[in-house]
Amino acid sequence: MKITKPITNWLEIRASTPAYTGWVLAGIAICFFGAAINTMAGWLYAISGVSFALLGIAAILPPRSLVGLFITRHPISPVSAGDDLTVELEIHNQKNQPVSLLQIEDILPFVLGKPIQTAIEVIPSQGSYRWVYYHPTQHRGIYRWGTVELVSGAPLGLFWSRRQHDCAAIAIVYPPVLPLATCPLVDEMGQEESKRGDPHGRPLQTATTGLVRSLRPYRIGDPTRLIHWRTSARYGELRVRELEMITGGQEIIIALDSAGGWQAENFEQAVIAAASLYFYAHQQQLQVQLWTASTGLVKGERIVLETLAATAFQEETSINEFYSYPVIWLTQNPLTLSSLPQGSRWVLWKHISLPEEVINWDYPGIVLQNDQALQSQLQKSLHSN
């Protein structure tokens, strides 16, 4: 069986293969032909001859009915996890005669679901058939597939023929966004930074050019042009100027530790949290960006959702320049909390029994519990030393 299956598929794609009824009729035809040889009865020769003729016609017609058909696929609109994808294809008949009794099958990737198929009664000559189906989604991701198969057994159903068509598809499933009524992670960061505004009440944000706000120790990745050499010489260590400029809003970065190791369930929650925090900050009219290891800083609703749909943990860091603004750091590794920029916040997923003394409390944050709802935990007050 393991040997014959590939042979059958090869014949079905390139020519045609007998159906069960075809094998039965072939067996009957052979029996009648053998009986005719033994008895020399003309009517047995006639029955076997008609049977073999039907088998020949049934083997030739299905492949011919699939000639002259081509398929186009409409773009698939992105959806959020839990919603249905709307997949639309059109089968065009370029022949001058109608084609009937077809079956079309869209070969989905196994992570998305089993292949979807439907029967087509008739496609008129020089016409087309529009097929729309809805497929449920459960997990975020960017799914790609490209094979659609047309199958025909017309008109007798004794032989089946199948033809594959390249029809590329890309389906983007966004992570769900939780509706947050309040979020101290974002609210308190904005309030704290707003208090550092200029005398006219306008908030300030860190920048690479502008007025000197303060001096701080040098961190790997800081531009050398920002080093204050005179102060560095006095303290015996490198000191970097923190600059600020007057702007119309507060800059916040949602940073996902996608380069680190995660438990799969925790990472999915982190992606949902990143999306929810980004859109909450955007609703509060804050200047917000998303950071992941593979993409660096991105902004814009569609780009952020696509980035989060495609991200995975243990990504290779392609952007070496790290963030310089205060960040909201989403991680499962508590050791990364000690290297956050000034004014940052954090969200920590506990994958093991984690002692409290391991956590760096220099900045406030949230330790998430697996037995509580993510939405309610993002809205609770922050842990601080």
KOLPAKE-678255 format. One record per residue (C-alpha): chain; y negated, x negated, z negated; residue number from 0. Coordinates in Angstrom, 1 decimal, m for minus. Layout:
// residues N
site chaine: A	y: Y	x: X	z: Z	num: NUM
...
This chain:
// residues 385
site chaine: A	y: 0.0	x: 0.0	z: 0.0	num: 0
site chaine: A	y: m2.4	x: m2.9	z: m0.8	num: 1
site chaine: A	y: m1.7	x: m4.4	z: 2.6	num: 2
site chaine: A	y: m1.9	x: m1.2	z: 4.7	num: 3
site chaine: A	y: m5.2	x: 0.1	z: 3.1	num: 4
site chaine: A	y: m7.4	x: m2.7	z: 4.6	num: 5
site chaine: A	y: m5.6	x: m2.3	z: 8.0	num: 6
site chaine: A	y: m6.2	x: 1.5	z: 7.9	num: 7
site chaine: A	y: m9.9	x: 0.9	z: 7.0	num: 8
site chaine: A	y: m10.3	x: m1.6	z: 9.8	num: 9
site chaine: A	y: m8.8	x: 0.8	z: 12.4	num: 10
site chaine: A	y: m10.8	x: 3.8	z: 11.1	num: 11
site chaine: A	y: m14.1	x: 1.9	z: 11.5	num: 12
site chaine: A	y: m13.3	x: 0.4	z: 14.9	num: 13
site chaine: A	y: m11.1	x: 3.1	z: 16.5	num: 14
site chaine: A	y: m9.4	x: 5.9	z: 14.6	num: 15
site chaine: A	y: m6.4	x: 6.4	z: 12.2	num: 16
site chaine: A	y: m4.0	x: 9.3	z: 11.9	num: 17
site chaine: A	y: m4.5	x: 11.9	z: 9.2	num: 18
site chaine: A	y: m1.6	x: 13.2	z: 7.2	num: 19
site chaine: A	y: m1.1	x: 16.0	z: 9.8	num: 20
site chaine: A	y: m1.3	x: 13.4	z: 12.5	num: 21
site chaine: A	y: 1.6	x: 11.5	z: 11.0	num: 22
site chaine: A	y: 3.6	x: 14.7	z: 10.7	num: 23
site chaine: A	y: 3.0	x: 15.7	z: 14.3	num: 24
site chaine: A	y: 3.9	x: 12.1	z: 15.4	num: 25
site chaine: A	y: 7.1	x: 12.3	z: 13.5	num: 26
site chaine: A	y: 8.0	x: 15.7	z: 15.0	num: 27
site chaine: A	y: 7.2	x: 14.4	z: 18.5	num: 28
site chaine: A	y: 9.4	x: 11.4	z: 18.1	num: 29
site chaine: A	y: 12.3	x: 13.6	z: 16.8	num: 30
site chaine: A	y: 11.9	x: 16.0	z: 19.8	num: 31
site chaine: A	y: 11.8	x: 13.0	z: 22.2	num: 32
site chaine: A	y: 15.0	x: 11.6	z: 20.6	num: 33
site chaine: A	y: 16.7	x: 14.9	z: 20.8	num: 34
site chaine: A	y: 15.7	x: 15.2	z: 24.5	num: 35
site chaine: A	y: 17.2	x: 11.8	z: 25.3	num: 36
site chaine: A	y: 20.5	x: 12.8	z: 23.7	num: 37
site chaine: A	y: 20.7	x: 16.3	z: 25.2	num: 38
site chaine: A	y: 18.8	x: 15.8	z: 28.4	num: 39
site chaine: A	y: 17.1	x: 19.2	z: 27.7	num: 40
site chaine: A	y: 13.9	x: 19.6	z: 29.7	num: 41
site chaine: A	y: 12.2	x: 21.9	z: 27.2	num: 42
site chaine: A	y: 12.6	x: 19.2	z: 24.5	num: 43
site chaine: A	y: 10.9	x: 16.7	z: 26.8	num: 44
site chaine: A	y: 8.1	x: 19.3	z: 27.3	num: 45
site chaine: A	y: 7.5	x: 19.8	z: 23.6	num: 46
site chaine: A	y: 7.5	x: 16.1	z: 22.9	num: 47
site chaine: A	y: 5.2	x: 15.4	z: 25.8	num: 48
site chaine: A	y: 2.7	x: 18.1	z: 24.7	num: 49
site chaine: A	y: 2.8	x: 16.7	z: 21.2	num: 50
site chaine: A	y: 2.1	x: 13.1	z: 22.4	num: 51
site chaine: A	y: m0.7	x: 14.5	z: 24.6	num: 52
site chaine: A	y: m2.4	x: 16.2	z: 21.6	num: 53
site chaine: A	y: m2.1	x: 13.0	z: 19.6	num: 54
site chaine: A	y: m3.7	x: 11.0	z: 22.3	num: 55
site chaine: A	y: m6.6	x: 13.5	z: 22.7	num: 56
site chaine: A	y: m7.0	x: 13.7	z: 18.9	num: 57
site chaine: A	y: m7.2	x: 9.9	z: 18.7	num: 58
site chaine: A	y: m9.9	x: 9.6	z: 21.5	num: 59
site chaine: A	y: m12.3	x: 12.4	z: 20.7	num: 60
site chaine: A	y: m13.4	x: 11.5	z: 17.1	num: 61
site chaine: A	y: m14.8	x: 8.1	z: 18.0	num: 62
site chaine: A	y: m16.5	x: 9.6	z: 21.1	num: 63
site chaine: A	y: m18.2	x: 12.3	z: 18.9	num: 64
site chaine: A	y: m19.8	x: 9.5	z: 16.8	num: 65
site chaine: A	y: m21.4	x: 7.7	z: 19.7	num: 66
site chaine: A	y: m25.1	x: 8.4	z: 20.3	num: 67
site chaine: A	y: m25.9	x: 9.2	z: 16.6	num: 68
site chaine: A	y: m28.3	x: 7.2	z: 14.5	num: 69
site chaine: A	y: m29.7	x: 7.6	z: 11.0	num: 70
site chaine: A	y: m33.2	x: 7.1	z: 9.5	num: 71
site chaine: A	y: m34.0	x: 7.2	z: 5.9	num: 72
site chaine: A	y: m37.3	x: 8.3	z: 4.3	num: 73
site chaine: A	y: m38.9	x: 6.2	z: 1.5	num: 74
site chaine: A	y: m37.6	x: 7.1	z: m2.0	num: 75
site chaine: A	y: m40.4	x: 8.0	z: m4.4	num: 76
site chaine: A	y: m40.2	x: 6.2	z: m7.8	num: 77
site chaine: A	y: m39.1	x: 8.2	z: m10.8	num: 78
site chaine: A	y: m38.7	x: 7.7	z: m14.5	num: 79
site chaine: A	y: m35.3	x: 7.2	z: m16.1	num: 80
site chaine: A	y: m33.8	x: 10.6	z: m16.7	num: 81
site chaine: A	y: m35.4	x: 12.2	z: m13.7	num: 82
site chaine: A	y: m33.6	x: 12.8	z: m10.3	num: 83
site chaine: A	y: m34.1	x: 10.6	z: m7.3	num: 84
site chaine: A	y: m34.9	x: 12.5	z: m4.1	num: 85
site chaine: A	y: m33.0	x: 11.0	z: m1.2	num: 86
site chaine: A	y: m33.7	x: 12.2	z: 2.3	num: 87
site chaine: A	y: m31.9	x: 11.1	z: 5.5	num: 88
site chaine: A	y: m32.1	x: 12.4	z: 9.1	num: 89
site chaine: A	y: m29.2	x: 12.2	z: 11.6	num: 90
site chaine: A	y: m30.4	x: 12.2	z: 15.2	num: 91
site chaine: A	y: m28.2	x: 13.2	z: 18.1	num: 92
site chaine: A	y: m29.3	x: 11.5	z: 21.3	num: 93
site chaine: A	y: m26.5	x: 13.1	z: 23.4	num: 94
site chaine: A	y: m26.9	x: 16.0	z: 25.8	num: 95
site chaine: A	y: m24.2	x: 18.0	z: 24.0	num: 96
site chaine: A	y: m24.0	x: 19.1	z: 20.4	num: 97
site chaine: A	y: m21.9	x: 17.3	z: 17.8	num: 98
site chaine: A	y: m20.0	x: 19.3	z: 15.3	num: 99
site chaine: A	y: m17.8	x: 18.9	z: 12.2	num: 100
site chaine: A	y: m19.2	x: 15.7	z: 10.8	num: 101
site chaine: A	y: m19.2	x: 14.2	z: 7.3	num: 102
site chaine: A	y: m21.9	x: 11.9	z: 6.1	num: 103
site chaine: A	y: m21.5	x: 9.6	z: 3.1	num: 104
site chaine: A	y: m24.3	x: 7.6	z: 1.4	num: 105
site chaine: A	y: m22.7	x: 4.5	z: m0.3	num: 106
site chaine: A	y: m24.6	x: 4.1	z: m3.5	num: 107
site chaine: A	y: m24.4	x: 1.0	z: m5.7	num: 108
site chaine: A	y: m21.7	x: 1.4	z: m8.3	num: 109
site chaine: A	y: m24.3	x: 1.0	z: m11.1	num: 110
site chaine: A	y: m26.2	x: 4.0	z: m9.8	num: 111
site chaine: A	y: m23.2	x: 6.3	z: m9.2	num: 112
site chaine: A	y: m20.4	x: 7.2	z: m6.8	num: 113
site chaine: A	y: m21.0	x: 7.7	z: m3.1	num: 114
site chaine: A	y: m22.6	x: 11.1	z: m2.2	num: 115
site chaine: A	y: m21.2	x: 13.0	z: 0.8	num: 116
site chaine: A	y: m21.8	x: 16.3	z: 2.6	num: 117
site chaine: A	y: m20.4	x: 18.1	z: 5.6	num: 118
site chaine: A	y: m22.4	x: 18.9	z: 8.7	num: 119
site chaine: A	y: m21.4	x: 21.8	z: 10.8	num: 120
site chaine: A	y: m23.4	x: 21.0	z: 13.9	num: 121
site chaine: A	y: m26.2	x: 18.9	z: 15.2	num: 122
site chaine: A	y: m27.8	x: 20.3	z: 18.4	num: 123
site chaine: A	y: m28.2	x: 18.1	z: 21.5	num: 124
site chaine: A	y: m31.3	x: 16.0	z: 21.4	num: 125
site chaine: A	y: m31.8	x: 17.3	z: 17.9	num: 126
site chaine: A	y: m31.5	x: 16.1	z: 14.3	num: 127
site chaine: A	y: m30.1	x: 17.2	z: 11.0	num: 128
site chaine: A	y: m32.1	x: 16.6	z: 7.7	num: 129
site chaine: A	y: m30.1	x: 15.9	z: 4.6	num: 130
site chaine: A	y: m31.8	x: 15.9	z: 1.2	num: 131
site chaine: A	y: m29.9	x: 15.4	z: m2.0	num: 132
site chaine: A	y: m30.9	x: 14.8	z: m5.6	num: 133
site chaine: A	y: m29.3	x: 12.1	z: m7.7	num: 134
site chaine: A	y: m29.7	x: 11.8	z: m11.5	num: 135
site chaine: A	y: m30.7	x: 8.5	z: m13.1	num: 136
site chaine: A	y: m30.0	x: 7.2	z: m16.6	num: 137
site chaine: A	y: m31.3	x: 3.6	z: m16.7	num: 138
site chaine: A	y: m34.4	x: 1.9	z: m15.4	num: 139
site chaine: A	y: m34.0	x: m0.6	z: m12.6	num: 140
site chaine: A	y: m34.6	x: m1.4	z: m8.9	num: 141
site chaine: A	y: m31.6	x: m0.2	z: m6.9	num: 142
site chaine: A	y: m30.9	x: m1.4	z: m3.4	num: 143
site chaine: A	y: m28.2	x: m0.2	z: m0.9	num: 144
site chaine: A	y: m28.0	x: 0.0	z: 2.8	num: 145
site chaine: A	y: m24.8	x: 1.6	z: 4.1	num: 146
site chaine: A	y: m24.4	x: 5.2	z: 5.4	num: 147
site chaine: A	y: m21.1	x: 6.3	z: 7.0	num: 148
site chaine: A	y: m20.5	x: 9.1	z: 9.5	num: 149
site chaine: A	y: m16.9	x: 10.4	z: 9.6	num: 150
site chaine: A	y: m15.4	x: 12.8	z: 12.2	num: 151
site chaine: A	y: m12.0	x: 14.3	z: 12.8	num: 152
site chaine: A	y: m13.1	x: 16.8	z: 15.4	num: 153
site chaine: A	y: m11.8	x: 18.8	z: 17.0	num: 154
site chaine: A	y: m8.2	x: 18.8	z: 15.9	num: 155
site chaine: A	y: m8.3	x: 16.9	z: 12.6	num: 156
site chaine: A	y: m5.2	x: 14.9	z: 13.5	num: 157
site chaine: A	y: m7.2	x: 11.5	z: 13.5	num: 158
site chaine: A	y: m10.2	x: 10.4	z: 11.6	num: 159
site chaine: A	y: m12.9	x: 7.9	z: 12.7	num: 160
site chaine: A	y: m15.6	x: 6.4	z: 10.7	num: 161
site chaine: A	y: m18.8	x: 4.5	z: 11.7	num: 162
site chaine: A	y: m21.1	x: 2.5	z: 9.4	num: 163
site chaine: A	y: m24.9	x: 2.5	z: 9.8	num: 164
site chaine: A	y: m27.3	x: 0.1	z: 8.3	num: 165
site chaine: A	y: m29.9	x: 2.2	z: 6.5	num: 166
site chaine: A	y: m31.7	x: 0.2	z: 3.8	num: 167
site chaine: A	y: m32.8	x: 2.0	z: 0.6	num: 168
site chaine: A	y: m34.8	x: 0.9	z: m2.4	num: 169
site chaine: A	y: m35.0	x: 3.2	z: m5.4	num: 170
site chaine: A	y: m37.3	x: 2.3	z: m8.3	num: 171
site chaine: A	y: m36.5	x: 3.9	z: m11.7	num: 172
site chaine: A	y: m39.3	x: 3.3	z: m14.2	num: 173
site chaine: A	y: m38.7	x: 3.0	z: m18.0	num: 174
site chaine: A	y: m39.8	x: 6.2	z: m19.8	num: 175
site chaine: A	y: m43.2	x: 6.1	z: m21.4	num: 176
site chaine: A	y: m43.4	x: 7.6	z: m25.0	num: 177
site chaine: A	y: m46.4	x: 9.8	z: m25.7	num: 178
site chaine: A	y: m48.1	x: 8.0	z: m28.7	num: 179
site chaine: A	y: m50.7	x: 10.0	z: m30.6	num: 180
site chaine: A	y: m51.7	x: 6.9	z: m32.5	num: 181
site chaine: A	y: m50.7	x: 3.3	z: m32.6	num: 182
site chaine: A	y: m52.0	x: 0.9	z: m35.2	num: 183
site chaine: A	y: m50.7	x: m2.1	z: m33.2	num: 184
site chaine: A	y: m53.4	x: m1.3	z: m30.6	num: 185
site chaine: A	y: m56.0	x: 0.5	z: m32.7	num: 186
site chaine: A	y: m56.4	x: m2.1	z: m35.4	num: 187
site chaine: A	y: m56.5	x: m5.0	z: m33.0	num: 188
site chaine: A	y: m59.3	x: m3.2	z: m31.1	num: 189
site chaine: A	y: m61.2	x: m2.5	z: m34.3	num: 190
site chaine: A	y: m60.9	x: m6.0	z: m35.5	num: 191
site chaine: A	y: m62.1	x: m7.6	z: m32.3	num: 192
site chaine: A	y: m64.9	x: m5.1	z: m32.0	num: 193
site chaine: A	y: m66.4	x: m6.3	z: m35.3	num: 194
site chaine: A	y: m66.9	x: m9.6	z: m33.7	num: 195
site chaine: A	y: m69.3	x: m8.2	z: m31.1	num: 196
site chaine: A	y: m72.8	x: m9.3	z: m30.3	num: 197
site chaine: A	y: m75.9	x: m8.1	z: m32.2	num: 198
site chaine: A	y: m76.3	x: m5.2	z: m29.7	num: 199
site chaine: A	y: m72.9	x: m3.8	z: m30.7	num: 200
site chaine: A	y: m71.0	x: m4.8	z: m27.5	num: 201
site chaine: A	y: m67.5	x: m6.1	z: m28.0	num: 202
site chaine: A	y: m66.6	x: m9.7	z: m27.2	num: 203
site chaine: A	y: m63.5	x: m11.1	z: m25.5	num: 204
site chaine: A	y: m62.1	x: m14.5	z: m25.2	num: 205
site chaine: A	y: m62.7	x: m16.2	z: m21.9	num: 206
site chaine: A	y: m62.7	x: m19.6	z: m20.1	num: 207
site chaine: A	y: m66.4	x: m19.7	z: m19.8	num: 208
site chaine: A	y: m69.3	x: m18.4	z: m22.0	num: 209
site chaine: A	y: m70.6	x: m19.0	z: m25.5	num: 210
site chaine: A	y: m68.8	x: m21.2	z: m28.0	num: 211
site chaine: A	y: m67.3	x: m18.9	z: m30.7	num: 212
site chaine: A	y: m65.4	x: m21.4	z: m32.8	num: 213
site chaine: A	y: m63.2	x: m24.5	z: m32.7	num: 214
site chaine: A	y: m59.4	x: m24.5	z: m33.2	num: 215
site chaine: A	y: m56.5	x: m27.0	z: m33.0	num: 216
site chaine: A	y: m55.3	x: m27.9	z: m29.5	num: 217
site chaine: A	y: m52.3	x: m25.9	z: m28.3	num: 218
site chaine: A	y: m50.0	x: m26.9	z: m25.4	num: 219
site chaine: A	y: m51.4	x: m25.3	z: m22.2	num: 220
site chaine: A	y: m55.1	x: m25.4	z: m23.2	num: 221
site chaine: A	y: m57.4	x: m26.8	z: m20.5	num: 222
site chaine: A	y: m58.5	x: m30.3	z: m21.3	num: 223
site chaine: A	y: m62.1	x: m29.4	z: m20.3	num: 224
site chaine: A	y: m62.3	x: m27.2	z: m23.4	num: 225
site chaine: A	y: m61.6	x: m30.1	z: m25.8	num: 226
site chaine: A	y: m64.5	x: m30.8	z: m28.1	num: 227
site chaine: A	y: m64.2	x: m34.6	z: m28.2	num: 228
site chaine: A	y: m66.8	x: m35.3	z: m30.9	num: 229
site chaine: A	y: m65.2	x: m32.9	z: m33.4	num: 230
site chaine: A	y: m61.8	x: m34.1	z: m32.4	num: 231
site chaine: A	y: m62.8	x: m37.7	z: m33.2	num: 232
site chaine: A	y: m64.2	x: m36.6	z: m36.6	num: 233
site chaine: A	y: m61.0	x: m34.7	z: m37.6	num: 234
site chaine: A	y: m58.6	x: m37.1	z: m36.1	num: 235
site chaine: A	y: m56.9	x: m34.4	z: m34.0	num: 236
site chaine: A	y: m57.7	x: m32.5	z: m30.8	num: 237
site chaine: A	y: m60.0	x: m29.5	z: m31.3	num: 238
site chaine: A	y: m60.5	x: m26.9	z: m28.6	num: 239
site chaine: A	y: m63.6	x: m24.7	z: m28.1	num: 240
site chaine: A	y: m62.9	x: m20.9	z: m28.2	num: 241
site chaine: A	y: m65.4	x: m19.3	z: m25.8	num: 242
site chaine: A	y: m66.5	x: m15.8	z: m25.6	num: 243
site chaine: A	y: m68.5	x: m13.6	z: m23.2	num: 244
site chaine: A	y: m70.1	x: m10.3	z: m23.4	num: 245
site chaine: A	y: m67.9	x: m7.6	z: m21.7	num: 246
site chaine: A	y: m67.6	x: m3.9	z: m21.7	num: 247
site chaine: A	y: m64.2	x: m3.7	z: m23.3	num: 248
site chaine: A	y: m61.5	x: m5.4	z: m25.3	num: 249
site chaine: A	y: m58.8	x: m7.5	z: m23.7	num: 250
site chaine: A	y: m55.2	x: m6.9	z: m25.0	num: 251
site chaine: A	y: m52.0	x: m8.4	z: m23.7	num: 252
site chaine: A	y: m48.6	x: m6.7	z: m24.1	num: 253
site chaine: A	y: m46.2	x: m9.7	z: m24.0	num: 254
site chaine: A	y: m42.5	x: m9.1	z: m23.6	num: 255
site chaine: A	y: m40.3	x: m12.0	z: m24.7	num: 256
site chaine: A	y: m38.1	x: m11.7	z: m21.6	num: 257
site chaine: A	y: m37.2	x: m15.4	z: m21.6	num: 258
site chaine: A	y: m35.4	x: m15.1	z: m24.9	num: 259
site chaine: A	y: m32.0	x: m13.8	z: m25.8	num: 260
site chaine: A	y: m31.5	x: m10.1	z: m26.6	num: 261
site chaine: A	y: m29.0	x: m7.5	z: m27.4	num: 262
site chaine: A	y: m29.0	x: m5.2	z: m24.4	num: 263
site chaine: A	y: m29.8	x: m2.0	z: m26.4	num: 264
site chaine: A	y: m32.7	x: m3.7	z: m28.2	num: 265
site chaine: A	y: m34.1	x: m5.1	z: m24.9	num: 266
site chaine: A	y: m34.1	x: m1.6	z: m23.3	num: 267
site chaine: A	y: m36.1	x: m0.4	z: m26.3	num: 268
site chaine: A	y: m38.5	x: m3.3	z: m26.0	num: 269
site chaine: A	y: m39.1	x: m2.4	z: m22.3	num: 270
site chaine: A	y: m39.9	x: 1.2	z: m23.3	num: 271
site chaine: A	y: m42.1	x: 0.0	z: m26.1	num: 272
site chaine: A	y: m44.0	x: m2.3	z: m23.7	num: 273
site chaine: A	y: m44.6	x: 0.6	z: m21.2	num: 274
site chaine: A	y: m45.7	x: 2.9	z: m24.0	num: 275
site chaine: A	y: m48.1	x: 0.4	z: m25.6	num: 276
site chaine: A	y: m49.6	x: m0.5	z: m22.2	num: 277
site chaine: A	y: m50.4	x: 3.1	z: m21.3	num: 278
site chaine: A	y: m51.6	x: 3.9	z: m24.8	num: 279
site chaine: A	y: m54.1	x: 1.0	z: m24.6	num: 280
site chaine: A	y: m55.1	x: 2.1	z: m21.1	num: 281
site chaine: A	y: m55.8	x: 5.6	z: m22.4	num: 282
site chaine: A	y: m58.0	x: 4.1	z: m25.1	num: 283
site chaine: A	y: m60.1	x: 2.5	z: m22.3	num: 284
site chaine: A	y: m59.1	x: m1.0	z: m23.3	num: 285
site chaine: A	y: m58.6	x: m3.8	z: m20.9	num: 286
site chaine: A	y: m54.9	x: m4.3	z: m21.1	num: 287
site chaine: A	y: m52.4	x: m6.5	z: m19.2	num: 288
site chaine: A	y: m48.6	x: m7.1	z: m19.3	num: 289
site chaine: A	y: m46.9	x: m10.5	z: m19.6	num: 290
site chaine: A	y: m43.3	x: m11.3	z: m18.8	num: 291
site chaine: A	y: m41.7	x: m14.7	z: m18.4	num: 292
site chaine: A	y: m41.0	x: m14.3	z: m14.6	num: 293
site chaine: A	y: m44.3	x: m12.6	z: m13.5	num: 294
site chaine: A	y: m46.9	x: m13.8	z: m15.9	num: 295
site chaine: A	y: m49.9	x: m11.5	z: m16.4	num: 296
site chaine: A	y: m50.0	x: m8.3	z: m14.4	num: 297
site chaine: A	y: m52.0	x: m5.1	z: m14.6	num: 298
site chaine: A	y: m52.2	x: m1.8	z: m12.9	num: 299
site chaine: A	y: m50.1	x: 1.3	z: m13.7	num: 300
site chaine: A	y: m47.7	x: 1.0	z: m10.7	num: 301
site chaine: A	y: m47.4	x: m2.8	z: m10.8	num: 302
site chaine: A	y: m46.7	x: m2.7	z: m14.6	num: 303
site chaine: A	y: m44.0	x: 0.0	z: m14.2	num: 304
site chaine: A	y: m42.3	x: m1.9	z: m11.3	num: 305
site chaine: A	y: m42.4	x: m5.1	z: m13.3	num: 306
site chaine: A	y: m40.8	x: m3.4	z: m16.3	num: 307
site chaine: A	y: m38.2	x: m1.7	z: m14.1	num: 308
site chaine: A	y: m37.1	x: m5.1	z: m12.7	num: 309
site chaine: A	y: m37.3	x: m7.3	z: m15.8	num: 310
site chaine: A	y: m34.3	x: m8.6	z: m17.6	num: 311
site chaine: A	y: m33.8	x: m10.8	z: m20.7	num: 312
site chaine: A	y: m33.1	x: m14.5	z: m20.4	num: 313
site chaine: A	y: m35.4	x: m14.7	z: m17.4	num: 314
site chaine: A	y: m36.4	x: m18.1	z: m16.1	num: 315
site chaine: A	y: m40.1	x: m18.7	z: m17.0	num: 316
site chaine: A	y: m41.9	x: m19.2	z: m13.7	num: 317
site chaine: A	y: m45.4	x: m19.0	z: m15.1	num: 318
site chaine: A	y: m46.0	x: m21.9	z: m17.3	num: 319
site chaine: A	y: m49.5	x: m20.9	z: m18.4	num: 320
site chaine: A	y: m49.2	x: m18.8	z: m21.5	num: 321
site chaine: A	y: m51.6	x: m16.2	z: m22.8	num: 322
site chaine: A	y: m54.8	x: m17.2	z: m24.6	num: 323
site chaine: A	y: m56.0	x: m13.8	z: m25.6	num: 324
site chaine: A	y: m54.6	x: m12.0	z: m28.7	num: 325
site chaine: A	y: m51.2	x: m10.5	z: m27.8	num: 326
site chaine: A	y: m48.8	x: m7.8	z: m29.0	num: 327
site chaine: A	y: m45.6	x: m9.9	z: m28.9	num: 328
site chaine: A	y: m42.3	x: m8.0	z: m28.5	num: 329
site chaine: A	y: m39.3	x: m10.1	z: m29.4	num: 330
site chaine: A	y: m36.0	x: m10.3	z: m31.1	num: 331
site chaine: A	y: m36.5	x: m14.0	z: m32.2	num: 332
site chaine: A	y: m38.5	x: m14.2	z: m35.4	num: 333
site chaine: A	y: m39.1	x: m18.0	z: m34.9	num: 334
site chaine: A	y: m41.5	x: m17.2	z: m32.0	num: 335
site chaine: A	y: m43.9	x: m15.4	z: m34.3	num: 336
site chaine: A	y: m45.3	x: m18.7	z: m35.7	num: 337
site chaine: A	y: m46.9	x: m19.7	z: m32.3	num: 338
site chaine: A	y: m48.9	x: m16.6	z: m31.5	num: 339
site chaine: A	y: m52.6	x: m16.8	z: m30.6	num: 340
site chaine: A	y: m55.2	x: m15.9	z: m33.3	num: 341
site chaine: A	y: m55.5	x: m12.1	z: m33.9	num: 342
site chaine: A	y: m52.1	x: m11.3	z: m32.4	num: 343
site chaine: A	y: m49.7	x: m8.6	z: m33.5	num: 344
site chaine: A	y: m45.9	x: m8.4	z: m33.1	num: 345
site chaine: A	y: m42.9	x: m6.1	z: m32.9	num: 346
site chaine: A	y: m39.6	x: m7.5	z: m34.0	num: 347
site chaine: A	y: m36.1	x: m6.1	z: m33.3	num: 348
site chaine: A	y: m33.6	x: m7.1	z: m36.0	num: 349
site chaine: A	y: m30.3	x: m7.9	z: m34.4	num: 350
site chaine: A	y: m28.7	x: m9.2	z: m37.6	num: 351
site chaine: A	y: m29.4	x: m8.9	z: m41.3	num: 352
site chaine: A	y: m32.7	x: m10.8	z: m41.4	num: 353
site chaine: A	y: m34.1	x: m12.1	z: m44.7	num: 354
site chaine: A	y: m37.8	x: m11.2	z: m45.2	num: 355
site chaine: A	y: m38.7	x: m14.9	z: m45.8	num: 356
site chaine: A	y: m37.7	x: m15.8	z: m42.2	num: 357
site chaine: A	y: m40.5	x: m13.6	z: m40.8	num: 358
site chaine: A	y: m43.9	x: m15.3	z: m40.3	num: 359
site chaine: A	y: m46.5	x: m12.9	z: m41.9	num: 360
site chaine: A	y: m49.6	x: m14.8	z: m40.6	num: 361
site chaine: A	y: m50.3	x: m11.7	z: m38.4	num: 362
site chaine: A	y: m49.3	x: m8.1	z: m39.1	num: 363
site chaine: A	y: m46.5	x: m6.4	z: m37.2	num: 364
site chaine: A	y: m43.6	x: m4.0	z: m37.2	num: 365
site chaine: A	y: m40.0	x: m4.7	z: m38.0	num: 366
site chaine: A	y: m38.0	x: m2.0	z: m36.1	num: 367
site chaine: A	y: m35.0	x: m0.3	z: m37.5	num: 368
site chaine: A	y: m32.1	x: 0.8	z: m35.2	num: 369
site chaine: A	y: m31.5	x: 4.0	z: m37.2	num: 370
site chaine: A	y: m35.1	x: 5.3	z: m36.6	num: 371
site chaine: A	y: m36.8	x: 6.7	z: m33.6	num: 372
site chaine: A	y: m38.8	x: 4.2	z: m31.6	num: 373
site chaine: A	y: m41.7	x: 6.6	z: m31.0	num: 374
site chaine: A	y: m42.3	x: 7.2	z: m34.8	num: 375
site chaine: A	y: m41.9	x: 3.5	z: m35.6	num: 376
site chaine: A	y: m44.6	x: 2.5	z: m33.1	num: 377
site chaine: A	y: m47.0	x: 4.9	z: m34.7	num: 378
site chaine: A	y: m46.5	x: 3.7	z: m38.3	num: 379
site chaine: A	y: m48.7	x: 1.3	z: m40.2	num: 380
site chaine: A	y: m48.2	x: m2.5	z: m39.8	num: 381
site chaine: A	y: m46.4	x: m4.9	z: m42.1	num: 382
site chaine: A	y: m48.6	x: m7.6	z: m43.4	num: 383
site chaine: A	y: m48.4	x: m10.4	z: m46.0	num: 384
